[in-house]
Amino acid sequence: MNEEQEYVHQTWMSYGGGVQTFGMLLMVKYGLIEKPHGVIFSDTKAEYPKTYEHIQEYAKPICEELGIPFIEVQGGEGLIEGYKSNNSIPLAGFRACTFKYKIDPIKAYYRELTKGIKRKRGKAIITSLIGISTDESRRAIPRRDQKPKWIENKYPFLEMDISRKQIIKFIEEKGYEVPPKSGCFVCPYHGLKGFVDLKVNHPDLFKVAIGMEEAYFEKRPERIHGFLSDSRIRLKELGEIPSLFSFVKDLPNEHNECDSGGCFL
């Protein structure tokens, strides 16, 4: 596409696989949100199995029904292999994984999509729909602070004054299965409860997390915190306390700010 060609402004939906983004897609189906040119999912290769299953069973068929392309992008070999190659792990307080495996692959796709288009200073040529509900409005980035300026993030649920509970109710009323919270299974923001739950319900994935953490400590023996940043407990030690797992539902959520799976932004 050359610079002389007129570019038609496109709107894309950033899909994370959780409640908000599925609710947004469902509202497109029922005419409550304008149909985007495409839906884009940045696959970290580290989502929970249920997230992938929900995408295959519901999200992709809805997109096909509506004639909307469902695009999957990926950063390198994915988050797990990327961290393994450096004997490292995602750490609380550092969002490098969010940028490298979520945001950057989407931006790279948008760059390719608009390649050759002359960009006007401060003017957006892509609108990105982000599924942030009213109960997490603090995560929305004002237009003046958004970068790069040629991509404009918009938040349909904030404009419509819709909460997460309302989205869940909408999904259920339409007869669809409510998706699980999205997020990588090795996210340090899951805290103790999240990793205990991982051990109970996904022991194979828990072993992957243990292997990553052990390699991390072997390379960096001076470090005292691993995935569980609020304690000095290693996942390997956690896995050796079988009696703990019967109390998983009673454990506190240490990092409530990540309950909705915000890393897809």
Buried (B, 14 or more C-beta within 10 A) or exposed (E): EEEEEEBEEBBBBBBBBBBBBBBBBBBBBEEBBEEBBBBBBBBBBBBBEBBEBBBEEBBBEBBEEEEBEBBBBBBEEBBBEBBBEEBBBBBBEEBEBBEBBBBBBBBEBBBEBBEEBEBEEEEBBBBBBBBBBBBBEEEBEEEEEBEEBBBBBBBBBBEEEBBBEBBBBBBEEEEBEBBBBBBBBBBBBBBBBBBBBBBEBBEEBBBBBBBBBBBBBEEEEEEEBBBBBEBEBBBBEBBEEEEBBEEBEEBEBBBEEBBBBBBBB
